[in-house]
Amino acid sequence: MLVKVNRIYNDNKTINVTKLDIDDYGSVIPLEELVLQLRSNSDSTIDILRNSQYAVISIQGNLEANSSIIISADSMTLDELNKEKQKTIEAAIDKKEEG
């Protein structure tokens, strides 16, 4: 899941993020704001999230029940986000040409 990191709370136990999507035109669309749990033994994940504006995270649990725990995170720079936006635009163009 692609997210914008907003804030880490409660001595590194929860994080506030905005879930993002990229549309066919390359626009980044905020979908919803989430509060997710962090595992207490995940210092490297916390460091990644603390030092990143954007990240790709994997979660375990149910978003609707507010019981999601981040199990991994990879930092995403603005340049990497722009590359993903371009890939999405190109994929949408290719799909239109096939159809």
Secondary structure, 3 states (H helix, E strand, C coil): CEEEEEEEECCCCEEEEEEEEECCCCCEEEEEEEEEEECCCCHHHHHHHHCCCEEEEEEECCCCCCCCEEEEEEEECHHHHHHHHHHHHHHHHHHHHHC
